Amino acid sequence: MRVCRTWSRWCYDKRLWPRMDLSRRKSLTPPMLSGVVRRQPRALDLSWTGVSKKQLMWLLNRLQGLQELVLSGCSWLSVSALGSAPLPALRLLDLRWIEDVKDSQLRELLLPPPDTKPGQTESRGRLQGVAELRLAGLELTDASLRLLLRHAPQLSALDLSHCAHVGDPSVHLLTAPTSPLRETLVHLNLAGKQSVHPASVFVPETGGHPLLTFLVSVTSTPPLGCHRLTDHCLPLFRRCPRLRRLDLRSCRQLSPEACARLAAAGPPGPFRCPEEKLLLKDS
């Protein structure tokens, strides 16, 4: 299809493309990547794609105004490009369900670049300005949380759902008097509600019926909550005065009675519980 130059120019106006979604594509072609750069979106979804490290680095170096980046389900080999790319405007980073991500990999993303200029007294981490970080399903320990406190101090929303190593000591770290997140956290997700692995719904087995694959996934995927959390950690959430949403669903060692007591007390003011172990407070 041919169009006039004026129409073509209008179609590339970045005001028409604040968000771009290329999720669940097995391969990203050069014309796709060039089209993204020409439109300069503020939010880009590359989740569950076959984007390579080279492609991601090429994109990020040309999207200096990018504010939201979704990379859930991508390979660590490609996501490691974040360690070399400048992200000055980034406010939301989604790294859920990336395989083989442990403390050492997250350390690469959080620490300041190694090539700090001589005489520079303050080194800023790459995620210093990020306000929302999604880390569901990663094999992280308290060592990663300590790095978060130091190098991502402006977080207002943190997703640690399905992180099996998160326990009571993790909550102590997040709510300690020395933790900057104690004053900034508004949304905290520690749940593991019954859910389907995001890829299983859209990538059925070869020759299988999509609906059948979906049903098998639902019945075979158990809740993977932060099962190390106990009732002893619940009073610690009262230290977070700005907390508006606390999701503790499927944390099997947390009793509904203890969660109800926390909801009644609140940090400060009471919460409402639309579901068991889901605490919400209206703004």
C-alpha positions in Angstrom: 0.0 0.0 0.0 1.3 3.4 -0.9 0.4 6.6 0.9 1.4 10.2 0.5 4.5 11.6 2.3 2.3 13.7 4.6 0.4 10.7 5.8 3.5 8.7 6.2 5.1 11.5 8.3 2.0 11.7 10.5 2.1 7.9 11.0 5.6 8.2 12.5 4.7 11.0 14.9 5.8 9.7 18.3 2.8 11.3 20.0 0.7 8.5 18.4 3.0 5.8 19.7 3.4 6.2 23.5 3.4 2.5 24.0 4.5 -0.3 21.6 3.8 -4.0 22.2 6.0 -6.6 20.3 5.4 -9.3 22.9 5.4 -13.1 22.1 7.1 -12.8 18.7 9.7 -15.5 18.1 11.9 -13.2 16.1 12.3 -9.4 15.7 13.3 -8.3 12.3 15.4 -5.2 11.4 12.4 -3.3 10.0 10.6 -3.9 13.3 13.5 -2.5 15.3 13.9 0.5 13.0 10.1 1.2 13.3 10.4 1.2 17.1 13.2 3.7 17.0 11.5 6.0 14.5 8.4 6.1 16.7 10.3 6.7 20.0 7.8 5.1 22.4 7.8 5.8 26.1 6.8 2.2 27.0 8.1 -0.9 25.2 6.9 -4.5 25.7 9.3 -7.2 24.5 8.1 -9.9 26.8 8.5 -13.6 25.7 10.3 -12.6 22.5 13.5 -13.9 20.9 15.2 -10.5 21.1 19.0 -10.9 21.2 21.5 -9.0 23.3 22.7 -7.2 20.2 19.2 -6.1 19.2 18.3 -5.0 22.7 21.5 -2.9 23.1 20.9 -1.4 19.7 17.3 -0.4 20.7 18.2 1.0 24.2 21.0 3.1 22.9 18.5 4.8 20.6 15.6 5.1 23.0 16.9 7.6 25.6 13.4 8.7 26.6 12.2 5.1 27.4 10.3 5.1 30.7 8.9 1.6 30.8 10.6 -1.6 29.6 9.0 -5.1 29.8 11.4 -8.0 29.3 9.6 -10.8 31.2 10.3 -14.3 29.8 13.3 -13.3 27.8 16.6 -15.0 28.1 19.2 -13.7 30.5 21.7 -13.6 27.7 19.7 -10.9 26.0 18.6 -9.1 29.2 22.2 -8.8 30.2 22.4 -5.9 27.7 20.9 -3.7 30.4 24.2 -3.8 32.1 25.8 -1.8 29.2 23.0 0.4 28.1 22.2 3.9 29.5 18.7 4.2 30.9 18.3 7.8 32.2 14.5 8.0 32.0 13.6 4.5 33.0 10.9 4.3 35.7 9.5 0.8 35.3 11.4 -2.4 34.6 9.8 -5.8 34.3 12.1 -8.8 34.6 9.6 -11.5 35.7 10.2 -15.2 34.9 13.6 -14.8 33.4 15.4 -18.2 33.7 18.7 -18.6 35.5 18.7 -15.1 37.2 20.2 -15.3 40.6 22.0 -12.8 42.9 25.1 -12.5 40.7 23.1 -11.6 37.6 21.0 -9.0 39.4 24.2 -7.6 40.9 25.4 -6.8 37.3 22.3 -4.8 36.7 22.2 -2.9 40.0 25.8 -1.9 40.5 27.1 1.4 38.9 29.1 1.1 35.7 32.7 0.0 36.2 34.0 2.8 34.0 33.4 5.6 36.5 35.2 8.7 35.6 38.3 9.6 37.7 37.6 12.0 40.5 33.8 11.2 40.5 32.8 11.1 44.2 29.3 9.6 43.7 28.5 6.6 41.7 24.9 6.0 40.7 23.4 2.6 40.0 21.8 1.9 36.7 18.3 1.6 38.3 18.7 4.6 40.6 15.6 6.3 39.2 13.3 3.2 38.8 10.1 3.5 40.7 8.6 0.1 39.8 10.5 -3.2 39.7 9.0 -6.6 38.9 11.1 -9.6 39.8 8.5 -12.4 40.1 9.7 -15.9 39.7 13.4 -15.2 40.1 15.8 -17.1 42.4 16.8 -14.1 44.6 18.0 -14.0 48.1 18.4 -11.4 50.8 21.8 -10.5 49.2 19.8 -9.1 46.2 17.5 -7.2 48.5 20.5 -5.5 50.1 21.6 -4.3 46.7 18.1 -3.1 45.9 18.0 -1.0 49.1 21.3 0.6 48.1 21.0 1.1 44.4 17.3 1.4 43.8 16.2 3.6 46.7 13.2 5.2 44.9 11.1 2.1 44.5 7.4 2.6 45.2 6.2 -0.7 43.7 8.1 -4.0 44.1 7.0 -7.4 42.9 8.7 -10.4 44.6 5.9 -12.9 44.0 6.9 -16.5 43.4 10.3 -15.8 44.9 10.8 -18.9 47.0 13.8 -17.6 49.0 11.9 -14.5 50.4 11.2 -15.0 54.1 10.8 -13.1 57.4 14.4 -11.8 57.3 13.6 -10.3 53.9 10.8 -8.3 55.4 13.1 -7.2 58.2 15.5 -5.8 55.5 12.8 -4.0 53.6 11.3 -2.3 56.7 14.4 -1.7 58.7 15.0 1.9 60.0 18.0 2.2 57.5 15.9 1.0 54.5 14.9 3.8 52.1 12.0 1.7 50.8 10.4 1.8 54.2 9.3 5.4 53.4 8.7 4.9 49.6 6.9 1.6 49.2 3.3 1.9 48.1 2.7 -1.5 46.4 4.3 -4.7 47.6 3.6 -8.1 46.0 4.7 -11.2 47.9 2.0 -13.5 46.6 2.0 -16.7 44.7 -1.6 -17.1 43.7 -2.8 -19.9 41.5 -1.7 -18.8 38.1 -0.4 -20.2 34.8 3.1 -19.7 33.6 2.7 -16.8 31.1 4.2 -18.7 28.2 2.1 -21.8 28.6 -1.2 -20.2 27.5 0.2 -18.7 24.3 2.7 -21.3 23.3 0.9 -24.6 23.2 2.6 -27.9 22.6 3.2 -28.8 19.0 0.0 -30.3 17.6 -1.9 -29.6 20.9 -5.1 -27.7 21.2 -4.5 -24.3 22.9 -7.5 -24.7 25.2 -6.4 -28.2 26.3 -2.9 -26.9 27.0 -4.3 -24.1 29.1 -6.5 -26.4 31.2 -3.5 -28.8 31.8 -1.4 -25.8 32.9 -4.0 -24.6 35.4 -4.4 -28.0 37.0 -0.7 -28.8 37.1 0.7 -25.5 38.3 0.6 -25.2 42.1 0.7 -21.9 43.9 4.3 -20.8 44.3 4.0 -18.1 47.0 6.7 -16.8 49.3 6.2 -19.9 51.5 8.9 -18.9 54.0 6.9 -15.9 55.3 5.3 -16.5 58.7 2.9 -14.5 61.0 5.9 -13.1 62.8 6.7 -10.7 59.9 3.3 -9.1 59.6 3.7 -6.4 62.3 6.8 -5.2 60.4 4.6 -3.9 57.6 3.3 -1.3 60.0 6.6 0.5 59.6 5.7 1.5 56.0 3.4 4.5 56.3 2.7 4.8 52.5 1.8 1.2 51.9 -1.5 1.0 50.0 -1.4 -2.6 48.5 0.0 -5.7 50.2 -0.5 -9.0 48.4 0.2 -12.1 50.5 -2.1 -14.6 48.8 -0.9 -18.2 48.8 1.7 -17.6 51.4 0.7 -20.8 53.1 2.4 -20.1 56.5 0.5 -16.9 57.0 -2.8 -17.4 58.8 -5.9 -15.5 57.7 -6.5 -14.4 61.3 -3.1 -12.7 61.5 -3.6 -11.0 58.1 -7.0 -9.8 59.4 -5.4 -8.3 62.5 -2.9 -6.5 60.3 -5.7 -5.2 58.1 -7.5 -3.8 61.1 -4.5 -2.1 62.5 -2.8 -1.0 59.2 0.4 1.0 58.7 -1.3 3.4 59.7 -5.1 3.2 59.2 -7.1 0.1 58.4 -7.0 -1.9 55.1 -9.9 -3.6 53.4 -9.6 -7.2 52.3 -11.5 -7.9 49.0 -9.8 -11.4 49.1 -8.1 -13.4 51.8 -4.6 -12.1 52.4 -5.0 -9.2 50.0 -4.8 -5.9 51.8 -5.8 -2.7 50.0 -6.2 0.9 51.2 -8.0 3.6 49.2 -5.9 6.6 48.4 
